[in-house]
């Protein structure tokens, strides 16, 4: 039988500090109504002073381990998807590894911005199918507040901090759409769009982290079209229809993108997991955060078929079809 990887546990963490739209009115020229109508966001969580991306990742990982009934020593590898690492090097993943008390196993970061979790999930899936690991932690973690220009209302109102984690376990299963686990992943990038969503800083560019720059209308158009294409690719690869999928779990960028992508892909909003109102756009953390919240609330159940999709700066985008 072929090897499959399944998600056996989830975990998430949001910082204690909550920044509401109303509070943002005193920071930047905006209003609660303006933000909510354009994004669906009511609040976002902001990391405390001194709270690092790795700190949030470790807390999400502990929750996933607790749910699975596993110890850190039961994990063979860690991949952290992040665009806001603690340091230029070493990777956030090895800092998480040390923080969990692990002394061995592979560990590295993946940088695909908001599509990072899907890229990391696909990478872990490939490594496990190849026999490199039996169990892996895949974490999306971001301290986006550290790269926001708090005078730019086009970006600072949209983003928040947090982390989400899943534990993958290798198992043998039958071929086909009824298999339990990751059925397929689909990754894409197009560097010709590199200048519509980026930071104005970097190690070799100017030695600073910089701030997010976003051309919102162009990002919106590309996001809807490209994520819809990724959804179609996942369905066609597995010979499935939209009606076969229980849940679309999108990157929580903003409600307009989520609704437009669902409509273009043929999904009813009743079958879309939405958490953007609670934590805003947490980049690589948003899908695992939404997944954990939906599972723990009972909205999403074991055995159901979920389709993840995301787009981030690069542009990078992708999808993953998973039976939970």
C-alpha positions in Angstrom: 0.0 0.0 0.0 1.2 3.6 -0.6 2.2 5.8 2.2 -0.1 8.7 3.1 0.3 11.5 5.6 -2.7 12.4 7.8 -3.3 15.3 10.2 -3.7 13.7 13.6 -3.8 16.8 15.7 -4.0 20.6 15.6 -3.1 23.5 17.9 -3.1 27.3 17.8 -2.1 30.3 19.7 -3.1 34.0 19.6 -1.4 36.6 21.7 -3.3 38.0 24.7 -3.3 41.6 23.4 -6.3 42.4 21.2 -6.4 45.5 19.0 -9.9 46.4 17.9 -10.9 48.5 15.0 -12.2 51.1 17.4 -8.7 51.3 19.0 -7.1 51.7 15.6 -9.2 54.9 15.1 -6.8 56.6 17.5 -3.7 55.3 15.7 -4.4 55.9 12.0 -7.0 57.7 9.9 -9.7 55.0 9.7 -13.0 53.9 11.3 -14.4 50.6 12.5 -17.1 50.7 9.8 -14.5 51.4 7.0 -12.3 48.4 8.1 -15.2 46.0 8.6 -16.9 46.8 5.3 -13.7 46.3 3.3 -12.2 43.4 5.2 -14.6 41.7 7.6 -12.1 42.2 10.4 -13.3 43.3 13.8 -10.1 42.7 15.8 -6.6 41.3 15.5 -4.1 40.0 18.1 -0.8 41.7 18.6 2.3 40.0 20.1 3.6 41.4 23.4 6.9 43.3 23.6 9.5 40.6 23.5 7.1 37.9 22.3 8.8 36.2 19.4 7.5 34.2 16.4 9.2 31.1 17.9 7.4 31.7 21.2 4.0 31.6 19.5 5.0 28.6 17.4 6.0 26.7 20.5 2.7 27.4 22.3 0.7 26.2 19.2 2.9 23.1 19.0 2.3 22.2 22.7 -1.4 22.4 22.1 -1.2 20.0 19.1 1.0 17.6 21.1 -1.4 17.7 24.0 -4.3 16.9 21.6 -2.4 14.0 20.1 -1.2 12.6 23.4 2.4 12.8 22.2 5.7 14.0 23.6 8.1 16.2 21.7 10.4 13.2 21.4 7.8 11.5 19.3 8.3 14.0 16.6 10.9 13.4 13.8 10.9 16.8 12.2 9.6 20.4 12.2 8.9 22.8 9.4 7.9 26.4 10.3 6.3 28.5 7.6 7.1 32.2 8.4 8.0 35.4 6.8 8.8 37.0 10.2 11.6 34.7 11.6 13.2 35.5 15.0 16.6 35.9 13.4 18.2 35.9 9.9 19.6 32.6 11.1 19.3 30.1 12.6 15.9 29.1 11.4 12.9 29.6 13.6 12.3 25.8 13.3 15.5 24.9 15.2 14.6 27.5 17.9 11.2 25.8 18.2 13.0 22.4 18.3 15.2 23.5 21.2 12.2 25.2 22.9 10.3 21.9 22.8 13.2 20.0 24.3 14.0 18.0 21.1 17.6 17.0 20.5 17.3 15.4 17.0 15.3 15.5 13.9 15.2 17.7 10.8 14.1 21.3 11.2 13.9 24.2 8.7 11.8 27.2 7.7 9.7 27.7 4.6 9.2 31.2 3.2 6.2 31.7 0.9 4.5 34.4 2.9 0.7 33.8 3.1 1.0 30.6 1.1 3.7 29.3 3.4 1.6 26.8 5.3 0.5 25.0 2.1 4.1 25.0 0.9 5.3 23.6 4.3 2.5 21.0 4.3 3.4 19.9 0.8 7.1 19.7 1.7 6.4 17.6 4.9 4.1 15.3 2.9 6.8 14.6 0.3 9.4 13.9 3.0 7.1 11.5 4.9 6.1 9.7 1.7 9.8 9.2 1.0 10.3 7.7 4.4 12.3 10.6 5.9 10.0 10.9 9.0 7.1 9.2 10.7 5.7 12.2 12.5 6.2 15.9 11.7 5.1 19.2 13.1 4.1 21.8 10.5 3.7 25.2 11.9 2.6 28.5 10.5 3.7 31.4 12.8 3.9 35.1 12.2 4.7 38.3 14.0 3.4 40.5 11.2 3.0 43.5 13.5 6.8 43.8 13.4 6.8 44.7 9.7 3.7 47.0 9.6 3.8 50.7 9.0 1.3 51.9 11.6 0.8 55.1 9.5 -0.4 53.1 6.5 -4.1 52.4 6.8 -4.1 50.3 3.7 -2.0 47.6 5.5 -1.9 48.1 9.2 -5.6 47.4 9.7 -5.5 44.1 7.9 -2.8 42.0 9.7 -2.3 40.3 13.1 0.0 37.9 14.9 -0.5 34.3 15.8 0.5 30.6 15.2 -1.2 27.4 14.1 0.2 23.9 14.1 -0.6 20.5 12.8 1.0 17.1 13.5 1.3 14.8 10.5 1.7 11.1 10.8 2.6 8.6 8.1 0.2 5.7 7.4 -0.6 3.2 4.7 -3.8 3.7 2.8 -5.7 2.9 -0.4 -5.3 5.0 -3.5 -8.1 7.5 -4.3 -10.2 10.2 -2.9 -11.5 8.1 0.0 -8.0 7.8 1.5 -7.5 9.3 5.0 -4.9 12.0 4.8 -3.4 14.5 2.3 -4.7 13.6 -1.1 -2.7 16.1 -3.1 -1.0 19.5 -2.9 -0.6 22.0 -5.7 2.1 24.8 -5.5 2.6 27.8 -7.8 4.6 31.0 -8.1 5.0 33.9 -10.5 7.8 36.3 -9.8 6.5 38.8 -12.4 4.0 39.9 -9.7 6.8 40.5 -7.1 6.2 44.2 -6.9 2.5 44.2 -6.0 3.0 42.8 -2.5 6.4 43.0 -0.8 8.5 44.6 2.0 10.8 47.6 1.4 13.6 46.0 3.4 15.8 42.9 3.3 19.2 41.6 4.5 21.0 42.1 1.2 18.9 45.1 0.1 19.4 47.5 3.0 19.9 45.5 6.1 16.5 46.2 7.7 13.3 44.1 7.8 11.2 46.9 6.2 7.5 47.3 6.0 4.7 45.7 4.0 3.8 47.5 0.7 0.6 46.3 -1.0 -1.2 47.3 -4.1 -4.5 46.2 -2.9 -6.7 46.2 -6.1 -4.1 44.2 -8.1 -3.6 41.8 -5.2 -7.4 41.3 -4.9 -7.8 40.5 -8.6 -4.9 38.1 -8.7 -5.9 36.4 -5.5 -9.4 35.6 -6.6 -8.3 34.3 -10.0 -5.2 32.3 -8.9 -6.7 30.7 -5.8 -9.8 29.7 -7.8 -7.5 28.1 -10.3 -5.7 26.2 -7.5 -9.0 25.0 -6.2 -9.9 23.7 -9.6 -6.5 22.0 -10.0 -7.0 20.1 -6.7 -10.5 18.9 -7.7 -9.6 17.9 -11.2 -6.5 16.0 -10.0 -8.7 13.9 -7.7 -11.6 13.6 -10.1 -13.9 15.4 -7.6 -16.7 18.0 -7.8 -17.2 20.9 -5.5 -20.1 19.0 -4.0 -17.7 16.3 -2.8 -15.8 18.7 -0.6 -17.2 19.4 2.9 -15.2 22.5 3.7 -13.2 25.2 1.9 -10.7 26.5 4.4 -9.1 29.5 2.8 -6.3 31.8 3.8 -8.0 34.4 6.0 -6.9 37.5 4.0 -10.1 39.5 4.0 -13.8 38.6 3.7 -14.1 40.1 0.2 -11.4 37.8 -1.2 -12.8 34.8 0.7 -16.4 35.4 -0.7 -15.2 36.2 -4.2 -13.0 33.1 -4.4 -15.7 30.9 -3.0 -18.2 32.2 -5.5 -15.9 31.8 -8.5 -15.0 28.3 -7.3 -18.7 27.3 -6.8 -18.7 27.0 -3.0 -21.5 28.2 -0.8 -20.4 30.3 2.1 -22.1 27.8 4.3 -19.2 25.4 3.5 -16.4 28.0 4.0 -14.6 28.3 7.3 -14.2 32.0 8.2 -12.2 33.3 11.2 -10.8 36.5 9.7 -13.1 38.7 11.9 -11.3 37.4 15.0 -7.7 37.6 14.1 -7.3 39.4 10.7 -4.7 38.3 8.2 -2.0 36.2 10.0 -0.2 35.3 6.9 1.2 31.7 7.1 -0.6 31.1 10.4 -4.1 31.8 9.1 -5.0 28.4 7.6 -3.8 26.3 10.6 -5.4 28.8 13.0 -8.8 28.5 11.2 -8.5 24.7 11.0 -7.8 24.4 14.7 -10.6 26.7 15.7 -13.1 24.9 13.4 -12.1 21.4 14.7 -12.2 22.4 18.4 -15.6 24.1 18.0 -17.0 21.0 16.3 -17.7 22.7 13.0 -15.2 20.5 11.1 -15.3 16.8 11.9 -13.0 13.8 11.4 -13.5 12.1 8.1 -14.6 15.2 6.3 -12.9 16.5 3.2 -11.3 19.9 3.4 -9.7 22.0 0.7 -7.1 24.6 1.8 -6.1 27.5 -0.5 -3.9 30.5 -0.1 -2.0 33.3 -2.0 0.9 35.4 -0.7 3.6 37.8 -1.9 5.8 36.5 -4.7 3.2 35.9 -5.9 3.0 32.4 -4.4 -0.2 30.4 -4.2 -1.4 26.9 -3.8 -4.0 24.4 -2.6 -4.2 21.1 -0.6 -7.0 18.6 -0.5 -7.1 16.8 2.9 -9.4 14.2 4.4 -9.2 15.0 8.1 
